Amino acid sequence: MNPISDALLTFKGIRLYATLLKRTQNASVDEVRHMQAAWLSKLLQHAHRNVPWYSARFRTYGVRPDGQDPFAELAKLPVLTKQEVRENHGEFCVAGAAAKSLKFSTSGTTGEPLSVYTCPEQWKYEQAAIWRQWKWAGYRFRDRVAIFRSYAPQPGQPPIKQDHLRQWSYFSVFRMDDQDIAAYAEYLMRWKPRFLRGYPSALLLVAQHAIRHGWRLPTLKAAFSASEAVTPELRPALRQAFGIELFDHYGQAEITCMFHDCERHEGMHVDWEYGLVELLPSPEPGCNRIVATNLHNTSMPLLRYDTGDLAEGPFVPCSCGRTAPVVRAIRGRKDDYLIAANGSRMSTVNLYTYFSKLQQIRKFQLKQERPGELGVSFQLWGTPDSAAHAALASRIRTELGTSTGLEIKVADHADFIQTGEGKFPAFIQRIRT
């Protein structure tokens, strides 16, 4: 997206927040259902007329796009899988819409990326929902934001890029060694940002550096995170380092639903104006599958799409009083589970907790390629010490092997995988389930 189009759509999103989403965060239950029904009815009729996949499926499953209860009509469709979209991609795209749409791709850490198209209207709702969360955190237009995500400098470009119009500074997440963060810290202390924004893995490295080296940013009000799972150590690290809270964002490249963390931090509010979300039973105790329908995407509608992500618990009210309910947490993708030799699955949450207690580790990454095995890479703080690395590797093999029953394979050196967007996934699941 070129900068002018980006700025224009962002402005339209801010205006949509001011004219609609600021009010609808307190809408009644009846208002929510009425508005979603109107959007869904319009989308079903559009999909029936213009999307080959749904033109055929509506006949097969008896879906009446102009039925009186659009929720009941939608429920007639089976849940849509990512594999179906990938294998029949052209059938989901509206003819001629691609040229007028925004294109996004999943990062493909499992080796199977997926591209989707979204129309400007859906993107406008995305910007409005994000702006609403920023207002919850106290953001004001042109507050200074230090961003640790997405910036990938080309040869000859500096590690820090400034956007003077927005008053944002972008920091390369491809350069996050101790020396790099020290240089970032000097810039930040001079520049005095009001907010941090970034991948959780990058924000954690910044907070840990501040704790270890004793530098502070008293002007900070909050931090925003997205695109990776928030591991247990991040929130306390941000509090200790800067005295701020984290506002987490959940979404996907498929543009089907979003959730946002409010100032009460009791869970993740569903953005019901953006997508219709169903929580369906999951084999994981206490978790539900997130199945969603993007309500405004006329370029590539995805109806009852299995996001592959899991929500902890059912929808419950938040003490903030806003209409949109919360789930306690987004526990991560279905892929973010360890596969034992017998095929059973285990959550990775306890692994993050285990590594957070190993104070000598600067960063780590876990990778599973075969059931019953787990690969571990880690980097120590300070100057590389092969003896210290070997001693800790031995400890990890013994302790994790005992607690998980997996064969733990620790790399002899820091062998990390970083995506093209600069994401640094803490866990990579290569097993197809």
C-alpha positions in Angstrom: 0.0 0.0 0.0 1.4 3.4 -0.9 1.8 6.0 1.8 -1.0 8.3 0.4 -3.5 5.4 0.3 -2.5 4.2 3.7 -2.9 7.7 5.2 -6.3 8.1 3.5 -7.7 4.8 4.7 -6.3 5.4 8.2 -8.1 8.8 8.3 -11.3 7.2 7.1 -10.9 4.6 9.9 -10.5 7.3 12.5 -13.6 9.0 11.2 -15.5 5.7 11.4 -14.4 5.4 15.0 -15.7 8.9 15.8 -19.0 8.5 14.0 -19.8 4.8 14.9 -17.4 2.6 16.9 -17.0 5.1 19.7 -20.8 4.8 20.3 -21.2 1.1 19.5 -18.8 0.0 22.2 -21.7 0.7 24.5 -24.5 -0.5 22.2 -27.3 -2.7 23.7 -27.5 -6.4 23.0 -30.4 -5.8 20.7 -28.6 -3.1 18.8 -25.6 -5.4 18.3 -27.7 -8.2 16.9 -29.6 -5.8 14.7 -26.5 -4.3 13.2 -24.7 -7.6 12.7 -27.8 -9.1 11.0 -28.0 -6.2 8.5 -24.3 -6.5 7.6 -24.5 -10.3 7.4 -27.6 -10.3 5.3 -26.0 -8.0 2.8 -22.8 -10.1 2.8 -24.7 -13.4 2.1 -26.5 -11.9 -0.8 -23.2 -10.6 -2.2 -21.4 -13.9 -1.8 -24.3 -15.8 -3.5 -24.2 -13.5 -6.5 -20.4 -12.9 -6.9 -18.4 -15.7 -5.2 -18.2 -19.0 -7.1 -17.4 -21.1 -4.0 -20.6 -19.8 -2.2 -22.8 -19.8 -5.3 -22.4 -23.6 -5.4 -22.3 -24.2 -1.6 -25.5 -22.2 -0.9 -27.4 -24.5 -3.3 -25.8 -27.6 -1.7 -26.7 -26.7 1.9 -30.0 -24.9 1.3 -28.7 -21.4 2.3 -31.2 -18.7 1.5 -29.2 -15.5 1.2 -32.4 -13.4 1.6 -33.7 -15.4 4.5 -35.3 -13.6 7.4 -32.7 -14.9 9.9 -29.2 -14.5 8.4 -27.6 -16.1 11.4 -29.6 -19.3 10.9 -28.8 -19.3 7.2 -25.0 -18.8 7.9 -25.1 -21.7 10.4 -26.2 -24.1 7.5 -22.7 -23.8 6.0 -19.9 -26.1 7.3 -16.9 -24.6 8.9 -14.4 -23.4 6.3 -10.8 -24.6 6.6 -7.6 -22.8 5.6 -6.7 -25.8 3.3 -10.0 -25.4 1.4 -9.2 -21.7 0.8 -5.7 -22.5 -0.2 -6.6 -25.2 -2.6 -9.6 -23.3 -4.2 -8.2 -19.8 -3.9 -9.7 -18.4 -7.1 -13.2 -19.5 -6.2 -13.2 -17.2 -3.2 -12.2 -14.1 -5.1 -14.7 -11.7 -6.6 -13.9 -11.1 -10.3 -12.0 -7.9 -10.9 -11.8 -7.0 -7.2 -8.1 -7.8 -6.7 -7.0 -4.6 -8.5 -9.0 -2.5 -6.0 -8.1 -4.5 -2.9 -5.4 -4.8 -0.4 -3.4 -8.1 -0.4 -2.2 -9.8 2.7 -0.3 -13.0 3.3 0.1 -15.2 6.4 3.7 -15.5 7.5 3.8 -19.2 6.6 5.9 -20.4 9.6 4.5 -23.8 8.9 5.7 -23.6 5.3 2.3 -23.0 3.8 1.6 -19.3 3.3 -1.9 -18.0 2.2 -2.8 -14.8 0.4 -6.1 -13.0 0.9 -7.7 -9.9 -0.5 -9.6 -7.3 1.5 -11.7 -4.4 0.3 -11.1 -0.9 1.6 -14.3 -1.0 3.6 -13.2 -3.9 5.7 -9.8 -2.2 6.2 -11.5 0.9 7.3 -13.3 -1.0 10.1 -9.9 -2.5 11.0 -8.4 0.9 11.4 -11.4 2.1 13.4 -11.2 -0.8 15.8 -7.4 -0.4 16.3 -7.9 3.4 16.9 -10.6 2.6 19.5 -8.1 0.4 21.5 -5.5 3.1 21.3 -8.0 5.6 22.7 -8.6 3.1 25.6 -4.9 3.4 26.3 -5.0 7.2 26.3 -3.4 7.8 22.9 -3.8 11.3 21.4 -3.2 12.2 17.8 0.6 12.6 17.1 1.7 11.2 20.4 5.1 9.8 19.9 5.2 6.0 19.3 8.3 3.9 19.2 7.6 0.9 16.9 9.5 -2.4 17.1 7.9 -4.3 14.2 7.7 -4.5 10.4 10.7 -2.3 9.6 13.3 -4.1 7.5 16.1 -1.7 6.5 17.6 -2.3 3.1 21.4 -2.1 2.6 22.5 1.5 3.4 19.4 2.4 5.3 19.6 3.3 9.0 18.3 1.0 11.8 15.9 3.7 12.9 13.4 5.3 10.5 11.3 8.4 11.4 7.7 9.2 10.3 7.6 12.9 11.0 3.9 13.3 10.1 2.7 10.8 12.6 5.6 11.3 15.1 6.4 7.6 14.9 9.9 6.1 15.0 10.5 2.6 13.6 13.3 0.4 14.9 14.7 -2.5 13.0 13.8 -5.8 14.8 16.5 -7.5 12.7 19.1 -5.8 14.8 18.3 -6.5 18.5 21.6 -7.5 20.0 22.7 -5.8 23.3 24.7 -3.2 21.5 21.8 -2.4 19.1 19.3 -2.0 21.9 21.8 0.2 23.8 21.8 2.6 20.8 18.0 2.4 20.6 17.9 3.3 24.3 19.9 6.4 23.8 17.6 7.5 21.0 14.5 6.8 23.1 15.7 8.6 26.1 16.3 11.7 24.0 13.1 11.4 21.9 10.8 10.7 24.9 8.0 8.5 23.3 4.6 8.2 24.9 4.0 4.6 23.7 5.8 1.5 22.6 4.4 -0.7 19.9 5.8 -4.0 18.6 6.1 -7.7 18.5 6.0 -9.2 22.0 9.4 -10.8 21.5 11.0 -7.4 20.6 9.2 -5.6 23.4 10.5 -8.2 25.8 14.1 -7.7 24.7 13.8 -3.9 25.1 12.3 -4.2 28.6 14.9 -6.8 29.7 17.7 -4.5 28.5 16.2 -1.6 30.5 16.0 -3.7 33.6 19.5 -5.0 33.3 21.1 -1.7 32.5 18.9 0.6 34.6 17.6 3.0 32.0 14.0 4.4 32.1 11.4 6.1 29.9 9.3 8.2 32.3 7.2 9.6 29.5 5.7 6.2 28.5 2.0 5.6 29.1 1.5 2.1 27.7 2.7 -0.5 25.2 0.8 -2.1 22.3 1.6 -5.6 21.1 0.4 -7.7 18.1 1.3 -10.5 15.7 2.8 -12.9 18.2 1.6 -14.7 21.4 2.2 -12.7 24.6 4.4 -14.9 26.8 3.9 -14.8 30.6 7.1 -12.8 31.3 6.3 -9.7 29.0 3.7 -7.9 31.2 5.7 -8.0 34.4 8.8 -7.0 32.5 7.1 -3.9 31.1 5.9 -3.0 34.6 9.3 -3.4 36.1 11.2 -1.6 33.4 8.8 1.3 32.6 5.8 1.1 35.0 3.4 0.6 32.1 0.7 -1.9 31.0 0.4 -3.9 27.8 -2.6 -3.5 25.5 -2.6 -6.6 23.2 -4.2 -6.9 19.8 -5.3 -10.1 18.0 -6.0 -10.4 14.3 -5.0 -12.5 11.3 -4.0 -11.8 7.7 -7.2 -13.5 6.7 -9.1 -10.4 8.0 -12.0 -12.3 9.7 -12.0 -11.1 13.3 -10.2 -9.0 15.8 -9.9 -8.9 19.6 -8.5 -6.1 21.8 -7.3 -5.8 25.4 -8.8 -2.9 27.3 -7.5 -0.9 30.3 -8.9 -3.5 32.7 -6.8 -6.3 31.2 -9.3 -9.0 32.1 -9.2 -10.6 28.6 -9.7 -9.8 25.0 -12.8 -7.9 23.8 -14.2 -9.1 20.5 -14.7 -6.4 17.9 -18.2 -7.4 16.9 -18.5 -4.6 14.3 -15.6 -6.1 12.4 -16.4 -9.8 12.3 -18.9 -12.3 13.5 -17.2 -14.7 15.9 -18.4 -18.2 16.9 -16.6 -20.1 19.7 -16.9 -23.8 18.9 -15.8 -26.8 21.1 -12.2 -27.8 21.0 -10.4 -31.0 22.1 -8.2 -28.8 24.4 -9.7 -28.5 27.9 -11.0 -25.0 28.6 -10.5 -23.8 25.0 -12.8 -23.1 22.1 -12.0 -22.8 18.4 -12.3 -19.3 17.0 -14.5 -19.5 13.8 -15.2 -16.1 12.2 -17.0 -14.3 9.3 -15.6 -11.0 8.0 -18.7 -8.8 7.9 -17.5 -6.2 5.3 -15.0 -7.9 3.0 -16.7 -7.9 -0.4 -13.4 -8.8 -2.2 -12.9 -12.2 -0.7 -15.6 -13.1 1.8 -14.7 -15.9 4.2 -17.8 -17.4 5.9 -17.4 -19.5 9.1 -13.7 -19.6 8.7 -11.7 -21.7 11.1 -8.9 -19.3 12.1 -6.9 -22.1 13.6 -6.7 -20.2 16.8 -8.0 -21.1 20.3 -9.7 -18.9 22.8 -9.5 -19.6 26.5 -13.0 -20.0 28.0 -16.4 -18.7 26.8 -17.4 -15.1 26.3 -17.8 -13.3 29.6 -18.6 -9.7 30.5 -15.7 -7.3 31.3 -15.8 -5.0 34.3 -15.2 -2.0 32.0 -18.9 -2.2 31.2 -18.5 -2.2 27.4 -20.9 -4.3 25.4 -18.4 -6.5 23.7 -17.6 -9.5 25.9 -14.2 -10.9 26.4 -12.4 -14.2 26.2 -9.9 -14.7 29.0 -7.0 -15.1 26.6 -6.1 -16.1 23.0 -4.0 -19.1 23.8 -2.5 -19.3 20.4 -2.9 -21.3 17.3 -3.8 -25.0 17.3 -0.4 -25.3 15.8 1.1 -24.0 19.0 0.8 -27.3 20.8 3.4 -29.9 21.3 2.7 -33.3 19.8 3.8 -36.3 21.9 5.0 -39.5 20.4 1.6 -41.1 20.9 -0.1 -38.2 19.1 -1.5 -36.4 22.2 -1.1 -32.6 22.5 0.4 -30.4 25.2 0.2 -26.6 25.6 3.4 -24.6 25.1 2.4 -22.1 27.9 4.3 -24.0 30.6 7.4 -24.0 28.4 7.4 -20.2 28.2 7.1 -20.1 31.9 10.0 -22.5 32.3 12.3 -20.4 30.1 11.3 -17.1 31.7 12.9 -18.4 34.9 16.2 -19.0 33.3 17.7 -15.6 33.8 20.9 -16.3 31.9 19.0 -16.7 28.6 18.6 -13.6 26.4 16.2 -15.3 24.0 15.1 -18.7 22.9 13.1 -20.5 20.2 11.4 -23.9 20.2 10.8 -25.9 17.1 9.0 -29.3 16.6 9.4 -31.2 13.4 8.6 -34.8 14.6 6.2 -36.1 17.3 7.9 -36.8 20.5 10.8 -34.5 19.9 11.4 -30.8 20.6 14.3 -28.6 19.2 15.6 -25.8 21.4 17.8 -22.9 20.4 18.9 -20.3 22.9 21.3 -17.4 23.3 23.0 -16.3 26.6 23.5 -12.8 27.8 26.9 -11.3 27.4 30.0 -12.8 25.6 29.4 -16.2 24.1 30.6 -18.9 26.5 30.6 -22.4 25.1 31.1 -24.1 28.5 28.1 -22.1 30.0 26.0 -22.9 26.9 26.8 -26.6 27.2 26.0 -26.8 30.9 22.7 -25.1 30.5 21.9 -27.2 27.4 22.4 -30.3 29.6 20.1 -28.9 32.3 17.4 -28.1 29.7 17.6 -31.6 28.2 17.1 -33.2 31.6 14.5 -30.9 33.1 12.3 -30.5 30.0 12.7 -34.1 29.0 11.4 -35.1 32.5 8.5 -32.7 32.6 7.3 -33.2 29.0 8.3 -36.8 28.1 9.8 -35.5 24.9 13.3 -36.0 23.5 14.9 -32.6 23.8 17.4 -31.6 21.1 19.4 -28.5 22.0 21.2 -26.7 19.1 24.9 -26.2 19.6 24.6 -22.6 18.6 21.8 -20.0 18.4 19.9 -21.1 15.3 17.0 -18.8 15.2 14.3 -18.4 12.5 12.9 -14.9 11.9 10.2 -14.2 9.3 10.4 -11.8 6.5 8.2 -9.3 8.5 10.7 -9.5 11.4 8.5 -11.6 13.6 10.4 -13.9 16.0 8.1 -16.8 16.8 8.9 -18.4 20.2 7.5 -21.7 19.0 7.4 -23.1 15.4 5.2 -26.2 14.8 6.2 -28.0 11.6 4.0 -31.0 12.1 0.8 -31.1 10.0 -2.2 -32.1 12.1 
